[in-house]
Amino acid sequence: MLSQKGRQCLWAAIMVGYVIALSACDNGVEESEVQESQEATTPESEQVAIPPRIDEGGGAQSMPAFLDIPAGPERKEAFFDYLAPVVRDINTEVEKRREALFALEEQLEAGEAPGQEAEEWLLRMTERYRVDAGEPAQQVQALKRRIDIIPVSLALAQGALESAWGTSRFARQGRNIFGKWCFTEGCGIVPAQRRADATHEVASYDNVADAVRDYMHHLNSHPVYEPLRERRAQARAKGRSPEGADLAAGLEKYSAKGEGYIMLIRRVISANDLGQREGPEEQDA
């Protein structure tokens, strides 16, 4: 039997333990919140989010008044300096989707079942990029040809040609750099020379970043640009970065000029040394 002093010591020990336990339980943070906080600090290089975390709300600075810049080298340089960073930013968005796609492929190859969010994201991507494949592994393979960058040099050359170096009415009024059409009444600007029986408009955008997103998605998803995607996939298979002058061969259907349009794009790329403006994602891919 414990003495009175022994009973006092035992009671003190019990109370100290209670206070410690209470302090641990009443810190204002649930266990799940602690785990989420730890996960949030995991470096991105160690864990790829599926679906990727992309903020597509990002826009671009207002387009300069290129008409006020003297035609010639000065206007060309100003146009390229403005558009190149926007193209690189949108390519970064595409790269995040591509990284998530490869991470999902690794899971499938390891025999791991993707989570619900990953499955839903994959389904959205197959619909968005017009992929007709039933099994997840097949969907991933098809998407790898579509979710990929557009070389900066190619986008700059096409943007210059389609917008007259940013001076066209559609570029100035609708931020449409690439001459993209739309087919819903009120979706854009009605061309002055449109035939009476035609219904198309030249698309309008809130900002140039949205125009670049739409342009890239068009090349990455429309069936007529499969030759472009094939050349890009071939470059990837050989461990090379996709090049604008090479991918231009897949743009015969972009313009009524056909082969002449391809030659024109390549001439703009070469004459303005646009290959030097590729971002690190193109050069190091």
TORFI-100252 format. One record per residue: x, y, z of N, C-alpha, C in turn; residue in three letters. Coordinates in steps of 0.02 Angstrom, whole numbers, plus 50000, padded with zeros to 5 digits. Each point is the difference from the previous one (the first is absolute). Example, Ala and Ser with C-alpha at 12.3 -4.5 7.8 and 13.67 -1.06 7.14 Angstrom:
BEGIN
506604971650390499555005950000500455006050000ALA 499825005349964500425005950003499615005550037SER 
This chain:
BEGIN
500434994050000499575006050000500445006250000MET 499815005049956500415006149994499925004450060LEU 500555003350020499975004950053499655006249974SER 499865004750044499665006249979500435003849949GLN 500665000150011500455003449954499994996649932LYS 499984993250001499984996349937499375001549961GLY 499425000350037499375001549966500015007049969ARG 500315004850034500055006849973500425000249936GLN 500544996350000500424999849940499644996949941CYS 499624994550014499634996749946499475004749971LEU 499655003550044499485004749977500315005749958TRP 500575002450021500345005349962500204997649931ALA 500244993849996500214997349935499404999449954ALA 499424997750029499404999449959499785006749973ILE 500025005250042499795006749979500465002949947MET 500664999050008500475002449950499874996849933VAL 499874993350002499854996549937499375002549968GLY 499505001650041499365002549974500105006849966TYR 500405004350033500125006749971500364999449933VAL 500504995649996500374999049938499544997549945ILE 499584995050017499544997249951499505005349977ALA 499745003950047499525005249983500315005249954LEU 500635001850014500355005049959500084997449929SER 500154993649993500094997149934499364999849961ALA 499434998750035499354999449966499695006749984CYS 500185005250038499655006449994500465005249968ASP 500354998249945500435004849966499665003649943ASN 499344998749989499635003649948500104997249931GLY 500374994549992500144997149934499804992750001VAL 499574998049953499824993049995500584996249968GLU 500014993450013500544995849973500015000449924GLU 499415000149969499985000249926500305006549975SER 499905005550037500285006449979500764999950003GLU 500274996650052500724999450005500274996249939VAL 499674994549983500224996049943499965004149935GLN 499465003849991499945004149940500555005149997GLU 500175003050058500535005050002500664996949980SER 500134993950025500624996649982500024998449926GLN 499444997949972499984998449929500105006349958GLU 499735005650023500055006249962500725002549995ALA 500434997950049500695002249998500454995349961THR 499714994749973500404995349960500235003449936THR 500655000149985500235003449939499654997249938PRO 499845004649952499654997849940500414994949960GLU 500685000550006500424995449963499924992850023SER 499744999050062499944993350027499304997049989GLU 499515004349984499334997549993499635004049947GLN 499734996649950499625003349947499264999350015VAL 499665005650001499284999950016499604997649940ALA 499534995650013499534997649949499295001050028ILE 499605004449973500155004449943500505005650018PRO 500325002849950500505005350014499665006350026PRO 500385003950037499755006450026500175005549950ARG 499505002049963500105005149948499505005650010ILE 500255006149998499565005850004499935002849930ASP 499444998349967499895002449932499705007049999GLU 499935003050059499735006750002500515005249982GLY 500634997749995500535004849985499925003049931GLY 500105006449995499935003349936500685002349974GLY 500005005649967500615002849973499945007550003ALA 500565003449998499995007349998499635002349938GLN 499715005950005499655002849942500465000449940SER 499734998549942500415000049940500215007249982MET 500625001149985500225006749980499645002349936PRO 500005006549990499715002849939500534999549945ALA 500034994249968500534998849951499965004649940PHE 499405002749985499945004849945500395006450014LEU 500115001450064500375006150018500754998949997ASP 500224993949990500714998449996500204999749926ILE 500535003449981500205000049929500054993049972PRO 499724999149940500044993549967500734998249985ALA 500144993550001500684997749987500284996650061GLY 500665000150007500334996450055499755001950069PRO 499855006450010499795002250067499324996950019GLU 499535000049953499344997150015500064992450007ARG 500404996849958500094992850005500284998050068LYS 500515003650021500324998450064499515001050058GLU 499615005449996499515001350053499474994550002ALA 499784997749941499504994749997500274993550030PHE 500604998049981500294993950026500135000550075PHE 500245005850023500145001050071499364999550042ASP 499445002349971499374999650036499724993050002TYR 499994996649943499654993649994500404994150028LEU 500665000149995500404994250020499884997950073ALA 500015004750049499884997950069499304997150011PRO 499505002449963499334997350007499984992849976VAL 500324998749943500034993249973500354995350049VAL 500555002350029500374995850048499574998550061ARG 499625004950024499564998850058499474994749985ASP 499715000249941499484995149983500324993249989ILE 500604999949972500364993649994500134997050069ASN 500135004150049500104997650068499374996650027THR 499415002849985499384996850019499934993149967GLU 500184999749936499964993649964500494995050030VAL 500595002350018500514995650029499754997050066GLU 499635003850039499744997450064499514994349986LYS 499585000849950499554994549982500394994049975ARG 500525001349963500404994549973500354996250056ARG 500265003650049500334996750057499504995750038GLU 499395002550010499494996150034499824993849960ALA 500005000749935499844994349956500534994550007LEU 500635001950002500534995150008499994996850070PHE 499825004050050499944997350068499444994850003ALA 499455001549965499444995349998500204993749962LEU 500395000849947500244994249963500434995450044GLU 500425003050042500414996050046499574996150049GLU 499475003150024499554996550045499684993949966GLN 499765001149939499674994649964500494994349985LEU 500625001749981500494994949985500204996150062GLU 499955003250059500164996750062499414995950027ALA 499455000149963499424996250021499595003450053GLY 500115006450010499635003850050499375003049969GLU 499464999550035499375002949976500015007550015ALA 499885004249950499995007350013499425001950044PRO 500085005450037499465002450043499435002949960GLY 499465001650033499415002549966500145006649964GLN 500375004550034500165006449968500414999049937GLU 500484995450003500424998649941499584997149944ALA 499544995550016499574997049949499565005349967GLU 499725004450041499575005349973500405004849956GLU 500615001650021500435004449961500174996749933TRP 500164993650001500174996549938499405000149952LEU 499414999050026499405000149959499905007049969LEU 500115005250041499935006849973500515001349945ARG 500614997650008500515001149950499844996249935MET 499744994050005499824996249940499465003649961THR 499525002950035499475003749966500265006649972GLU 500415003350038500265006649979500454999449939ARG 500404994749998500484999249945499774995149946TYR 499364998350001499694995849948500344993249993ARG 500104996850055500314993350000499464994750002VAL 500044995349954499524994549996500364993550019ASP 500044998750065500324993950025499644998050064ALA 499914993550009499604997650056500384998950064GLY 500584996849997500384998250060500445005950022GLU 500095000950066500425005550024500705000149970PRO 500324994149995500674999849971500005002549928ALA 499494998149962499955002349931499865007549997GLN 499605002450046499855007250002500635004050014GLN 500404997550047500625003550017500475000249939VAL 500074994449965500444999949942499775004949946GLN 499355000349989499745004749949500105007250023ALA 499905001350064500075006950025500735002449999LEU 500474995550005500715001949999500185003349933LYS 499644998449947500125003249936499665006849995ARG 499525001350043499615006249996500185005150053ARG 500134997850060500175004650054500755001249998ILE 500195004849961500715001649990500065007249978ASP 500605002650005500125007149985499965001549925ILE 499905006349985500085002749932500635004450002ILE 500494998749958500625003950003499865007549995PRO 500365003950040499915007250000500105002949930VAL 500504997649965500155002649933499414999349953SER 499654994350004499434998849957499425004850018LEU 499865000750065499465004450021500155007249982ALA 500625002150007500185006949982499925001349926LEU 500224995349959499955000849928499275000249977ALA 499604995450026499295000049982499645006250026GLN 500165002050061499695006050027500155006149959GLY 500635000549977500205005749959499625000149934ALA 499954994249968499674999749935499245001050006LEU 499704996950050499275000250006499745006750026GLU 500425003850035499775006450029500335006149968SER 500394998949947500385005449970500425003750053ALA 500374996050038500435002650052499615003950053TRP 499404997450015499605002950053499605006249979GLY 499965001549935499665006149978499324998749969THR 499804993849990499364998649967499425002350045SER 499425001149969499405002050038499824994750051ARG 500074993649981499814994650046500484999650059PHE 500645001649989500485000050055499875005950046ALA 499885005949972499905006050040499344999950039ARG 499474997749968499345000350031499834993650039GLN 500254994349978499814993750031500574996050029GLY 500605002950004500594996450026500114993349964ARG 499774999649938500074993849961500645000449960ASN 500514996550022500665000249969500064994849944ILE 499604994750002500114994349956499444999049948PHE 499565004849993499484999649949499494994550011GLY 499924997950062499544994450015499285002049989LYS 499624995749967499295001149988499584997050056TRP 499385002350006499504996950043499345000049962CYS 499524996050023499404998949960499355000850039PHE 500045003650056499405001750038499885007449993THR 499395001949985499855007149989500195004150061GLU 500385005349988500225004450054500654997850033GLY 500324994749976500614997550032500615004149982CYS 499955004349951500585003749978499825006049957GLY 500435001349951499935005749955499824997449931ILE 499495002949969499794998049934500485003049948VAL 500314995849958500455002649949499625004449950PRO 500325005449979499685004649954499854996749932ALA 500414995349980499934996849934499674993150005GLN 499644998750054499674993550007499444999249950ARG 499954994049970499474998649952499325000350035ARG 499495001449962499335000850028499754993550031ALA 500214994349973499764993650026500454997150054ASP 500545003550018500474997550050499775002150070ALA 500214996250050499795001450069500595000950047THR 500604998949977500585000350045500155007250021HIS 500325000650058500275006350025500724998850019GLU 500375005350008500694999550024499985000950076VAL 500224994850036499914999750072500295006050037ALA 499665002050054500255005250044500194996850067SER 500515002850032500254997450064500065005550051TYR 499964998150063500095004950053500715002650003ASP 500474995749982500715001950001500384995549952ASN 500625001849986500404996349952500184993150026VAL 500064999150066500154993450027499454995049981ALA 499375002250003499464995649980500044998249926ASP 500215004849960500084998749928500544994849988ALA 500555000450038500544995149993499774993250024VAL 499634999750055499744993550024499564996749947ARG 499565003949970499554997349950500384997649938ASP 500495003849980500424998149943500364993550012TYR 500314999350058500374993950016499544994150004MET 499435001050033499534994450006499744997949931HIS 499905004749956499774998649932500514995549964HIS 500645001750004500514995949967500074993250034LEU 499884999750065500104993850037499404995349999ASN 499445002349973499404995850004499654998949933SER 500055004749953499624999349938500304994549956HIS 499584995949970500254994449959500455002249942PRO 499895005849970500395001949941500735001550017VAL 500165000850065500695001550018500364993850028TYR 499744994249985500344993850020500704999749970GLU 500125002349938500695000049974500485004050043PRO 499775005650027500435003950045500164996050063LEU 499494996850028500114996250062500444993949987ARG 499944997249940500434994249983500735002149996GLU 500145005749970500705002449995500275001650070ARG 499575002750043500225001650068500154993650039ARG 499574994949992500104993650033500644996749976ALA 500155000649935500624997149973500615003450030GLN 499965006650008500565003650032500094997650072ALA 499454999250036500044997650069500314993150004ARG 499804995649954500254993249999500764999849988ALA 500255005049965500725000249985500385004150053LYS 499645002250052500335003850053500145007249981GLY 499675002549948500105006949978499425004450021ARG 500145006450006499485004950014499625001449936SER 499345000850003499625001949941500225006849974PRO 500085000749935500215006249969499455003049958GLU 499935006550003499465003449965500024998949925GLY 500595000649970500064999249928499814993049977ALA 500144995150042499824993149983499244999050007ASP 499725002250056499294999050011499575004049952LEU 500285005249969499625004049951499744995649943ALA 500354994549987499784995649946499314997150011ALA 499765000150063499344997350015499455005249999GLY 500145005949973499515005550001499715001649932LEU 500034995249955499755001349932499265002150001GLU 499614997250047499285001450002499835006350039LYS 500505003350029499865006050040499805005949956TYR 500255000049939499875005649955499834997449930SER 499625004049964499834998249931500635000049955ALA 500545002950024500625000349962500344993149996LYS 499824995550045500284993249998500754999850009GLY 500344997049952500734999450003500345006850003GLU 499705004949967500295006750001500005002950071GLY 499514998250040499965002350068500574997150042TYR 500154993649988500554996750036500665003549984ILE 500105001549936500625003449979500045006950032MET 499435003450005499995006750029500184999850074LEU 499724995250036500164999350071500754998850010ILE 500274995449961500714998450007500445006049983ARG 499785004049953500385006049980500015005050058ARG 499435000950033499965004650056500444997650058VAL 499984993550014500414997150053500745001249985ILE 500204998649939500715000649981500235007249998SER 499605004349968500215007049991500065003750066ALA 499604997950049500005003550065500354996150055ASN 500324994549981500384995950048499584998250061ASP 499394997849987499534998850055500184993850041LEU 500414995649973500214994250038500375001950064GLY 500305006050000500365002350059499545002250056GLN 499365000449986499525002350050499654994250035ARG 500184993949985499694994250033500165000350075GLU 499514997950040500104999950072500364993750020GLY 500194999450065500374994150023499614993649992PRO 499325000350002499604993949994500064997049930GLU 500155004349949500114997449933500724997649990GLU 500475004050027500714998449988500234993950038GLN 499714998850060500244994650043499564993949998ASP 499455000249960499534994450001500324993749975ALA 
